[in-house]
Amino acid sequence: MVQPPSPSADQEIETLLARGVNLPPQPRILQEIDVLAQRDDVSLRAIAALVGRDAGLTARLFKVVHSPVLGLRREVDSLDEALSLMGLKPALTVIKSAALRDAIGDPGAQLDAFWDRANDIAVLCSLIARRQRDVLRIAPEHAHMAGLFHDCGVPILMQRFPGYCRDIARTWPDLEQEDAAHNTSHAVVGYLLARNWKLPQPVSQAIRHHHDPAQA
């Protein structure tokens, strides 16, 4: 029996939007950075100038720069220096991570613990990727992004369904129950958000399959 073709990510996103689940749009500043990064003559100084226009994005970028994620051994006091030390591709990954965290938002103080947990997991993922680079062959910045956003569908579904994961400090969403109740899950929602934001494919796949040991 011939299996019907699986829906594309765009089709799945449209279906999700039709159910009232809103995916945060990619900020204009990231669209401008993406366009700039595609140029052959792109300079880190030009990207730093764009990032510097957004105070919140700048603050989050410096927070990541001075965390164990990148393993820098000295203080960094300018965006130009931060981006130069990171390199273009890692810098773009960190910038997208910071912007995505802000775009998802916080529907309540109860998510403080959620993001603290996600950040701890992200740091651990990046440290493991760094120490096992020759075995895993995963960029530490990609590992960090996957760890930070593997559950990013949870706050999005919380915004759409008031009763969803109401006591997140004590209970955690179950994929089968989510699918039965909402015809989707936080893994699918997170994956579609990652695809919509054009995150690296390995990161998108890690988000989609982080509850599937066969695909993890």
C-alpha positions in Angstrom: 0.0 0.0 0.0 1.4 3.4 -1.0 1.7 5.8 1.9 0.4 9.3 1.4 3.1 12.0 1.4 3.8 13.5 4.7 2.8 17.2 5.0 5.5 19.8 4.6 6.5 22.0 7.5 4.7 24.9 5.9 1.5 22.9 5.7 1.9 21.8 9.3 2.4 25.4 10.4 -0.7 26.5 8.6 -2.7 23.7 10.3 -1.3 24.8 13.7 -2.2 28.4 13.1 -5.7 27.4 12.2 -6.1 25.8 15.6 -5.2 29.1 17.2 -1.6 28.2 18.2 0.5 31.3 17.5 4.2 30.9 16.5 6.2 34.0 17.4 7.3 35.6 14.2 11.0 36.1 13.5 12.0 39.7 14.5 12.9 42.1 11.7 16.4 42.5 13.1 17.0 38.8 12.6 15.8 39.0 9.1 18.2 41.8 8.4 21.0 39.9 10.0 20.2 36.8 7.9 20.3 39.0 4.7 23.6 40.5 5.8 25.2 37.2 6.7 24.5 35.9 3.1 26.7 38.6 1.6 30.2 37.6 0.5 31.7 40.8 2.0 29.9 40.4 5.4 31.7 41.9 8.3 31.3 41.1 12.0 31.3 44.9 12.7 28.2 45.4 10.5 26.4 42.5 12.3 27.5 44.0 15.7 26.0 47.3 14.6 22.6 45.7 13.9 22.6 43.7 17.2 23.6 46.9 19.1 20.3 48.5 18.0 18.4 46.0 20.3 19.2 46.5 24.0 17.6 43.3 25.1 19.3 41.2 22.4 22.6 42.8 23.3 22.2 42.0 27.0 21.4 38.4 26.3 24.3 38.0 23.9 26.7 39.3 26.6 25.2 36.9 29.1 25.8 34.0 26.8 29.3 35.2 26.0 30.3 35.2 29.6 28.7 31.9 30.4 30.5 28.5 30.3 28.8 27.9 26.9 31.6 29.4 24.9 34.5 28.8 27.3 36.0 32.3 26.9 38.6 33.0 29.6 38.4 36.8 29.8 35.9 39.6 30.1 34.5 40.9 26.8 33.3 44.5 26.8 32.2 45.2 23.2 30.0 43.5 20.7 32.7 43.7 18.0 35.1 41.8 20.3 32.4 39.3 21.4 31.5 38.4 17.8 35.1 38.3 16.7 36.0 35.8 19.5 33.0 33.6 18.7 33.2 33.6 14.9 30.4 34.3 12.5 28.5 31.0 12.6 28.6 30.5 16.3 27.7 34.2 16.8 24.6 33.9 14.5 23.5 30.8 16.5 23.8 32.7 19.8 22.0 35.7 18.5 19.1 33.6 17.3 18.9 31.8 20.6 18.7 35.1 22.5 16.1 36.6 20.1 14.0 33.4 20.2 14.0 33.4 24.0 12.6 36.9 24.1 10.1 36.3 21.3 8.5 33.3 23.0 7.8 35.5 26.0 6.8 34.6 29.5 3.0 34.0 30.2 3.6 34.0 33.9 6.2 34.0 36.7 5.8 30.3 36.9 8.0 30.0 33.9 11.0 31.4 35.7 11.8 27.9 36.8 11.1 26.6 33.3 13.8 28.8 31.8 16.2 28.3 34.6 15.9 24.5 33.9 16.3 25.0 30.2 19.4 27.1 30.7 21.0 24.5 32.9 20.3 21.8 30.3 21.7 24.1 27.6 24.9 24.7 29.5 25.4 21.0 30.2 24.7 20.1 26.5 27.3 22.6 25.3 29.9 21.4 27.8 29.4 17.8 26.8 29.6 18.7 23.1 32.8 20.7 23.7 34.5 17.9 25.7 33.4 15.1 23.3 33.7 17.1 20.1 35.8 14.4 18.4 33.2 11.7 19.2 29.9 13.6 18.9 30.9 16.0 16.2 28.3 18.5 17.4 29.0 22.2 17.5 28.8 23.4 21.1 26.6 26.4 20.1 24.2 24.0 18.4 24.1 21.8 21.4 23.4 24.8 23.6 20.6 26.0 21.3 19.0 22.5 21.3 19.2 22.2 25.0 17.7 25.7 25.6 14.8 25.2 23.2 14.0 21.5 23.2 10.9 22.3 25.2 10.1 25.7 23.7 6.7 24.4 22.6 5.5 24.2 26.2 5.2 28.0 26.8 3.6 28.4 23.4 0.9 25.9 24.1 0.4 27.4 27.6 -0.5 30.7 25.9 -3.0 29.0 23.6 -4.6 26.6 26.1 -5.2 28.1 29.6 -5.4 24.7 31.3 -2.3 23.3 29.6 0.5 22.3 32.0 -1.1 24.6 34.7 1.3 23.5 37.4 4.6 23.3 35.5 6.6 23.2 38.7 5.0 19.8 39.7 3.9 18.2 36.4 5.4 17.9 33.0 3.5 17.5 29.7 2.9 14.0 28.3 3.2 13.7 24.5 0.4 11.2 24.2 -2.0 13.2 26.4 -1.1 16.4 24.5 -1.8 14.8 21.1 -5.1 13.3 22.3 -6.3 16.7 23.7 -4.8 19.1 21.2 -3.9 17.1 18.2 -0.3 18.3 18.5 2.5 18.2 21.1 5.2 20.6 22.4 7.8 18.6 20.5 5.9 19.2 17.2 5.2 22.9 18.0 8.9 23.5 19.0 10.1 21.8 15.8 7.8 23.9 13.6 8.9 27.1 15.4 12.5 26.1 14.8 11.8 25.4 11.1 9.9 28.7 10.8 12.9 30.5 12.2 15.3 28.6 10.0 17.3 27.2 12.9 20.1 24.7 12.0 18.6 21.4 10.8 20.3 19.3 13.6 18.7 21.6 16.2 15.3 21.4 14.6 15.5 17.6 14.6 16.7 17.4 18.2 13.7 19.5 19.2 11.3 17.3 17.2 12.6 14.0 18.5 13.8 14.8 22.1 11.2 12.4 23.5 12.0 9.6 21.0 15.1 7.6 22.1 15.3 6.0 18.7 15.8 9.4 17.1 17.6 11.3 19.9 
